[in-house]
Amino acid sequence: MSARGDDGIIQAVDIDALTFGVAVQWHPEESPDDLRLFEALVAAATR
């Protein structure tokens, strides 16, 4: 478990067995001010 909401519900998990394994319970594309998830995806794909 990587992130929980204020209500305690799990919002994100990392999957350590994968080179890039992330699951999120929200729409990161709706927050153009925070591009960390997309930047991490591009960096992993570049490697």
Secondary structure as GFF3:
##gff-version 3
##sequence-region A 1 47
A	DSSP	beta_strand	3	4	.	.	.	ID=ss1
A	DSSP	beta_strand	10	14	.	.	.	ID=ss2
A	DSSP	beta_strand	22	24	.	.	.	ID=ss3
A	DSSP	three_ten_helix	28	30	.	.	.	ID=ss4
A	DSSP	alpha_helix	36	46	.	.	.	ID=ss5
###
